[in-house]
Amino acid sequence: MPAGNITGIRMPMDNRKTIAIIGGGQLGLMIAREAHNLGAAVAVLDPAPDAPAFAQADRHVVGAYDDIQALEELCEGSDAVTYEFENVPGEVLRHIENKYNIRQGVAPLFDSQDRLREKANARIHGLKTPEFIPVPALDFMKPEDGEEPVPGNPEYPVPMSAADAARLSGEERIYQLEQAVSVLGMPCVLKTRTLGYDGHGQAVIREKGDLRSASDLLKVPCILEKFVDFDYEASVVMVSDGEKVIHFPIGRNIHTGGILDLSIVPAPGLSDGLEENGTGAGIALACGNFMKSCGYRGILAIELFVKGNEFYFNEMAPRPHNSGHYTIEGCSTNQYRELCRFLLGRPLETPVLLAPTVMKNILGQDLDAAKTIVAESLEGAGPGVSVSSPEEVDNAFCGVAGKGVYVHLYGKTQSRPKRKMGHITFTPMTLEEFNDRWAGRFV
């Protein structure tokens, strides 16, 4: 029996161009919608049989991201292949990149999958980063009793392999972290080099008492970063066809518990007119030059720490970004549409911010409040749409819930705290107006 399972034909594949999407989450769902709006067909691969993007797919494959056979089934007959999930194994895609049209290439995905490689790459190509070093490292090996410390270069220590890191004892991990912290100082942030997201795989070290609990992360290779006392976090989403780079307006991001809660656009203190002088223009120019220098094409989101007139690269994602959801209603074009234009070989459109916008992430604990907002807007709306309670609101709702209020529920079948279940875009809306009128609706 084949590992991949082609099911769920939505409509016959025809002479339309086809975009194949590796990953069937909410980002794949929104890519698929925009692909259809541009007249293209969509095929989607995801290991979950109830993946949200399958609802919009013309054809879908149930299979693992590292299953070559499933990937071949997805890509066969496609005109372009993209990925909506940054943890798709880059090494696996290299086996098929010469056979199918992965228009973004594998390089940005590969570079983003290791925080040490990602940070070094950012510095090489002109972006400032927080100070960082790898840990555990060979330079920080604890000497045996009576032996002298192993000489090394603490400024550029040699990273330890994953296999060697796994063999360290608890006390050796603590010693490693003590040595690394002595180089960078406190406060600092320890992060796993791979697979960390939404605050997972991270520990802030502010005092010596934090070392023991944080050292548990050193069972795998990590990166230790100097803590940046930033004013706020920001992100910029770009799309490049190899010659032209378009930038969406820069947003300020507010996180709660390590997960994005709100995106405020334009970011306070930054101009939404990216060609004006100031920090906003500097961010757009520097990030665009970075993308060109790396030779990246397609979509790229960069998260930044902003401190006064300075900004520091934090991380990047070569896919549509949570902080860019606001572009669907807040801009003249959106991140999903421009990615699809790139994939289909069409000219890119320069986005314009239509009005100040706030995007609220809907996590599992916010879902009831979001459904209540929808129910209130639909109550008494007429035959076929009238509802009497939030329980009657579909988990896959996508539509208007009052003037300037746009609700997107992703259709996920299981809700749990901290899981991204949807988002709401408010436009026109400022952060002050959101706090006055809407913030109290969410616990």
Disulfide bonds with the S-S distance in Angstrom:
none
